[in-house]
Amino acid sequence: MLRAKAIYYLLMYNLFFILPLVFVFLVAYFGISSQKMSEIMKRKLGIVKLATACLFFGLASLLILLKV
């Protein structure tokens, strides 16, 4: 039971934290400059912050519901 829970948390960590980093790396590697990426982030800053807040509220809710 403990091992399954540990694997579940590892998968969630990889999904929410490592996968976005890999995505940004691949986007940068295949041709978007850091300046272009910065422009996109400036235009979408509100959406990015809202999505991040929703993600963390969702994770907090999940932890509370699962009583971890």
N, C-alpha and C positions, 0 to 999 in steps of 0.2 A: 504494500500500500504506500509506504513512504517513498519507495523508488519510483513508482508511477507518478506520484505527486511531484517529485523532483524533476522528472522528465517533462511533465506538463509545464512546469514553471520555466524550464530551460527552453522549451519550444515557444512559449509566450514571449520570453525575453528576445529570442531570435527574431520572432515575427515583428515585434513592435520597435525594437531598437537596432538590430543588426541589419535587417532587410532594407530599411530606408537608407542606411549608410551605404550599402552595396548599390542601391539604386542611384544615389547621388554620384558615387564613384563611376558607375557605368555611363551615366549621362555626361559627366565631365570627360571621361576617356574617349567617348565616341563623338566629341566635337563641340559641345557647348562650352564656351569660355567662362571663366569665373566672372567676368564683367557682365555677360549675358545672364548668367545665373543670378547675379546680384540684382539686376534689373527686374527679373521675374519675381524674385523674393520681395522686392520693394513694392511691386504692383499687387502682389498677393499676400502681403503681410497680415492683413486682418483675417483672411481665410485660414492662413497657416496657424495663427495664434488661436483662432476659434477651434480648429481641428485638434490642435494639441491639447487645449483645455478639455474638449469633449473626450479625447482619448484618456486623459488622466482621471477625469471624473468617472468614466466607464470602468477603468481599472480599479479605482477605489471602491466603486459600487460592487464590483465582482468580488473583491477581497472581503467586503463587509457581508455580502450575501453568503459567501462560502465560509465565513467565520474563521478566516486564517489568522 
